[in-house]
Every structure is written in structure tokens, then in C-alpha cells.
């Protein structure tokens, strides 16, 4: 089915739908249409437990488009029964005519504790990926007892013979190695320095090779925060400073260790009087004054430099940097299709023609 999908002009580029916090999920309709018209290869859909349900968003994206790839990036396998998730993915696969990829991530352990559900482990991800693939290929899962749970009997339709790519979100080496062993595509994290990206790609491809897979069969997506000078200052601060600070609030040590940044700088960030006891996420409620203060007093400049900023031409060159560091594709993160128009126009002028060979589905490398 995926072979019949029409490709976009830029299969190597993607944006996020409803980037960040959103109270108006219907905005996704216009965003997907605009992204497809702009030529972006894919739209990534990040789930949040408010008005950003992965299944609904994938249905919306598929229903208002005909060419653009669609990726759930990410949902957590532990928040749905595996038969429910498998059905969601199969439905999105069929309704999109092969443009859909299911993305899985580890999520937040503290949140899962509060929800009263088990935290995600690597063993669970291996187990549940096998369950999904068995169901999608028309098989049944009988008498299953594994890390993902105990399931007496699971079945969808014995006539199924579908390949739906599974993508994984990964930051640390263990997650990168796991993704290289079992995933069709890997989505890295925002604010990866170029050297971190290069190292992460190497970990993924080595793990794939050691698992007996073709290393080049795994599609690696860099996630590049992209904010041009055309964006108003208040919004730039929210998209860069606010977003990075929010990541540091939630799992700062993981991101800092991945980048091999100085943990002492993270400690200074945490001890900053504005950060201590802050009542919410900086990218959601931070004021211009607060975000400016964080930028000037709490965040090293080279941390924020792991992004694409400046003129559209400068941002386009940063896309090239990601590909030079080993990524196959780039998610332009934190920007709407409207904000990306000048960047895409600049990219068209320097884009390598070899990228035309990338598949339409964001989860496939070939």
C-alpha cells in the first residue's frame, strides 16, 4: 500500500501539528493543509492528555490530506490496551493509504505513577512491538505472558498482511540502542548539539548492525527547534528559552548527559530563584520578563545554540548541518507552517537532489 503514496516535494522535512500547548485542536485542519501545500514531507503529532489525542489527530490529518506523511510522535503503549493501539494504527494506516507511522516513547515516569499505571521499560517496548506486528500481519497472540502484560487471546483480522512502521523517540544511549534494534524509524530530541546528533546516529546504526539489520534501513529524524528572526520576540523566547527550560524542568539530567553538557550548569539552573517552586511549564505560562531572565541568568548560550535561528537562509543551512551529521530527515520543531514558509523557500535553493529518494511515509528509510 505504501508504494502507491504520492510524495511531497520535501520528504526529508516535517513539522509538528499543534506544536506545544494548544487549546484549539481544530487548528490542525488548516495546519495540515498548509504543510502539505508547502511541500513538507510529514506532519508529526505529539500526544498530550488534554486536547491532543493521538488517534483523533491522526484521523484529522489523514482526512484533510492526500500526500503528506503522518507520524504519531509519540504515544505511550501503556496508556492503551495493545489491541486498541494496534487498531488505532491499522485504521490510520488504511485511512491514510499507507502514509501513517506509529511512534512510541517512554513518557514521564512521575506522570505514570500519578495515573496509577506501570512505567515504560525497554523490555515492554520490545514485547509490545512484537504484538503489534503480529496482529498487523494477520496473526493472533495467544497465551501471552510478557513484559507488556498477560493476554489470553488477541486478534484483529486473519486477512491482514500490512507493514506499518514503528518509530521510537530516543534520547539516551540505552534508548538509542533499543531503537536501533527494533524500530523502523527513530526520532531524536530537540536541542541536540550537532556532535550529539552525530554520536546518536552512530549508536543507532551500530545497534541495528549488531542485531543483524541493515543499518541504513532505520530512518533517523533530527528534531531542530526552528525560529527565524521574523517571529516576534515574545514568541521567540517561548519557543526557545521556554521550551528548553521546560525540558530541563522535566528531565534535565537526561538531556544534559546526552549532550555531555556540564551538570554544574544544570544545577545552577535548578537553583535559580525563578526556577525553584515555579508553578508550571515555562513554555506555557512564562512571561517575557521571566524568559528573558532565564536566558540571561540561567541558561548557557551554547545550550540554546543547538537550534536553528536567524534569517531563513541561516535556518536552511542548519537543516543541512543536521543531514551532514548523519540524520536522514529533519523535523522543524516549534514552528507553524506559516512560520516555516521562508525557511522552506531558502531550503529549496540549497537542497541536495539525492533526498528525492526518501519514501513518503516518515517511518520508512527506503
URLIN-V876487 format. One record per pair of residues at least 24 apart in sequence whose C-alpha atoms are under 6 Angstrom apart, sorted by sequence separation. I is the first residue (numbers start at 1). J is the second residue. D is the distance in whole Angstrom. If there is no record, write none. Layout:
i->I j->J d->D
i->I j->J d->D
//
This chain:
i->124 j->148 d->5
i->136 j->160 d->6
i->137 j->161 d->4
i->180 j->204 d->4
i->137 j->162 d->5
i->14 j->40 d->6
i->42 j->68 d->5
i->136 j->162 d->6
i->181 j->207 d->6
i->13 j->40 d->5
i->14 j->41 d->6
i->16 j->43 d->6
i->17 j->44 d->6
i->41 j->68 d->5
i->42 j->69 d->4
i->43 j->70 d->5
i->44 j->71 d->5
i->45 j->72 d->5
i->46 j->73 d->5
i->177 j->204 d->5
i->180 j->207 d->5
i->181 j->208 d->5
i->316 j->343 d->6
i->13 j->41 d->5
i->14 j->42 d->5
i->15 j->43 d->5
i->16 j->44 d->5
i->17 j->45 d->5
i->41 j->69 d->6
i->42 j->70 d->6
i->44 j->72 d->6
i->45 j->73 d->5
i->46 j->74 d->5
i->47 j->75 d->6
i->76 j->104 d->6
i->176 j->204 d->5
i->180 j->208 d->5
i->10 j->39 d->6
i->14 j->43 d->5
i->16 j->45 d->6
i->44 j->73 d->6
i->70 j->99 d->6
i->71 j->100 d->6
i->74 j->103 d->5
i->75 j->104 d->5
i->76 j->105 d->6
i->269 j->298 d->5
i->9 j->39 d->5
i->10 j->40 d->5
i->11 j->41 d->4
i->69 j->99 d->5
i->70 j->100 d->5
i->71 j->101 d->5
i->72 j->102 d->5
i->73 j->103 d->5
i->74 j->104 d->5
i->177 j->207 d->5
i->181 j->211 d->6
i->312 j->342 d->6
i->316 j->346 d->6
i->8 j->39 d->5
i->10 j->41 d->5
i->72 j->103 d->5
i->74 j->105 d->6
i->312 j->343 d->4
i->316 j->347 d->5
i->36 j->68 d->6
i->8 j->41 d->5
i->185 j->218 d->5
i->190 j->223 d->5
i->313 j->346 d->5
i->62 j->96 d->5
i->184 j->218 d->5
i->185 j->219 d->4
i->186 j->220 d->5
i->187 j->221 d->5
i->188 j->222 d->5
i->189 j->223 d->6
i->190 j->224 d->6
i->185 j->220 d->6
i->188 j->223 d->6
i->246 j->281 d->5
i->246 j->282 d->5
i->242 j->282 d->5
i->243 j->283 d->5
i->242 j->283 d->4
i->238 j->283 d->5
i->86 j->132 d->6
i->234 j->288 d->6
i->6 j->67 d->5
i->103 j->166 d->6
i->105 j->168 d->6
i->196 j->259 d->5
i->101 j->165 d->5
i->102 j->166 d->5
i->103 j->167 d->4
i->104 j->168 d->5
i->105 j->169 d->5
i->102 j->167 d->6
i->103 j->168 d->5
i->228 j->309 d->5
i->229 j->310 d->5
i->225 j->307 d->5
i->226 j->308 d->5
i->227 j->309 d->5
i->228 j->310 d->5
i->229 j->311 d->6
i->224 j->307 d->6
i->225 j->308 d->6
i->228 j->311 d->6
i->172 j->258 d->6
i->2 j->98 d->4
i->1 j->98 d->5
i->222 j->327 d->6
i->221 j->327 d->6
i->226 j->332 d->6
i->220 j->327 d->5
i->223 j->330 d->6
i->224 j->331 d->6
i->226 j->333 d->6
i->220 j->328 d->5
i->221 j->329 d->5
i->222 j->330 d->5
i->223 j->331 d->5
i->224 j->332 d->5
i->225 j->333 d->5
i->221 j->330 d->5
i->224 j->333 d->5
i->225 j->334 d->6
i->193 j->306 d->5
i->192 j->306 d->6
i->191 j->306 d->5
i->198 j->325 d->5
i->198 j->326 d->6
i->219 j->365 d->5
i->218 j->365 d->6
i->217 j->365 d->5
i->185 j->363 d->5
i->184 j->363 d->6
i->165 j->363 d->5
i->99 j->361 d->5
i->101 j->363 d->5
i->69 j->360 d->6
i->69 j->361 d->5
i->69 j->362 d->6
i->35 j->337 d->5
i->19 j->334 d->5
i->13 j->329 d->6
i->15 j->331 d->5
i->12 j->329 d->4
i->13 j->330 d->5
i->14 j->331 d->4
i->15 j->332 d->5
i->13 j->331 d->6
i->14 j->332 d->6
i->15 j->333 d->6
i->11 j->360 d->6
i->7 j->360 d->5
//
